[in-house]
Amino acid sequence: MQSPYHDKSFCLVSEVPLRFVEASPPYAHNEQEKVKMPQVTGAITINDGTATPVAVSYSPELLSSTQAVFVDRRLASRDMQPSIEVGFSRPSAARNTFKVQRIAVYPIVRNVNGVDIIADTARATVTYTIPKSATAQERKHLRALVANTEDITVLKAGPEDLDPLY
């Protein structure tokens, strides 16, 4: 039986089931920046990279205010399951910025003599370093810049076709 991950690329397009809780974070500049903190209430859905994208469900494996892990559980072995790790770190005395990190981990599964094995692991990391002085709109612009950059044809050539820019 062929693994469901053979020859698929990975695309982060998500619908996240969230419940929101209002809060006034310490970095809010004014009442307009009162935020609604997301509380995960279930799996997230992320489209894969096939020609006709398949919506893949990633179930929460670990949830805390500093780290969350979501896992695609279509294969029985946890080592073979793709995952999304989300990290969040508040400013400290030594660092005046927030750190938000997302790591996509995609095991490369191959079938060898009828047995699925992990041949390798592909990873993508996005790290946001956000100063406390950034407004909500500036943070939205940064996230949109990162997300929209991933859909630019000339930039997709790197991870998808292994083509450098020149």
N, C-alpha and C positions, 0 to 999 in steps of 0.2 A: 504494500500500500504506500502510495506516495504521500509525503508530508504536505500539509496545507500551506507550507511556507516556501516551497520550491519556486524559484524564479519570481518572487514578488518583491517589489520595492516597498518602502515604508513612507507613508504620508500622514502628517499630523493634521487632520481636519476633524474637529471634535464637536460633539453635542454632549454637554456635561449636565447631568441631573443635579441641580444644586438647590439648596434652601438657603436664603440669605438672612443674616442677623445684622441689625444696625449696630454700628460702633463708632466711637470717636477716637481714632488712633492717635498716638502721641505725635505723629508727623503731620496731622491735619493743620493747614494754614488758616482755615476759617470754617464756618458752619457748612459751606457748600461742599467741603471736602469730607464731610461725614461719609463714611463708606459702609457698604453692605458686605460683610465678610462672608465668603462662600462656605457652606457646610456641605460636604459631599453626602448625598443620600442614596447613591447606588453606583452602578458601573458607568463608565464613560464609553462613548462610541467613537471610534476613529476609523476613517476609511483607509483601506490599504492602497497600494499603488498599481493595481491591475488596470487594464484598459477600461473595464467596467468595474469601478471601485466596489469593493465589498465592505460593508459596515461591520467592523470587528468590535466586539464587546471586551472591554478591559475592566476586570473586577478589582475592587480595592483589596489589597493584601495587607497594607499597613497604612494607617491614617493617624497623623499627629499634627500639631501646629508647626512642626519643623520639618517633617518628612512624610511623604506619601508614596506608595508604590501601587501601581495598577498593572494587572497581569492579564494577558490573553491566554485563557486556559483551554484552548482547543486541543492541545497535545497533553498527554497524561503526565509526562515528566516535567517537573518545574524547571529543570535546566534548559529545556528546549522551548520554553514559553517566552515570547517577547514581552517586554515590560516598559513602562514609563515610570521613571522616578522623578519626583518633584521635591525640591528642597526650598526652604524659606529660612532666612536668617535676618534678624533685626540688627540695627546698628548697635555697636558696643562702645566702650570707652576707647578702644584701640582702632575702631573702624566707624566712620561716620556715614556709612551707606548700608542700604538693604541689599541682600543677595538673594536672588530668586534663580533657581537652577532647574533645568529639565534635562533629563538624560533618557534617551531612547536606547534600549538594549535589544538587539535583534540577533538571536542565535542563528547561525547558518547551519541548517539541518540537511544532511545528505543521507540517502539510502544506500548502504553498502551491504551487498549480499543479503538483502531482505530485512536489514536492521537499520533503523534510523539512528544516526549518530550526529553529534555536534562537531562539525568540521572547523568552525571558527565562530567568532562573534563580531558583529558590526555594531558600532555605537555612534550616536550623535549627541552632542552636548550644547546646550544654549545656557549661557549665564548672563543674567541681567545684574548690573551693578548700578543701583539707583540711589543718588544722593537724597538725603532727607529734604533738601530744598526743592526737589522736583514736584511740580503740581500734578494733580490728577490728569490734566490734559496732556502734559509733557510725558507722563508715564504711558498714556494711551498711544501717543505718537510713537514712542519707542517700540512698544509691543507690535503696533501695526507695521512699522518699518521692518522689524525682524520677520513677522509672518508673511508680509507681502514680498519681501526679498526672496523667499523660498520658491515663489512662483515665477520668477523671471527666467525665461528660457536659457539665456546665456549662463546664468548662475546654476541652473539645474544640471548643466552638463558636467559639472565637477563630480557630484556624488552619483548621478545616474549613469553617465557615460565614461566616467574617469578621464575627462578632458580638462586640461588646465586652461586658464585664460592666457591669451598672448596678444 
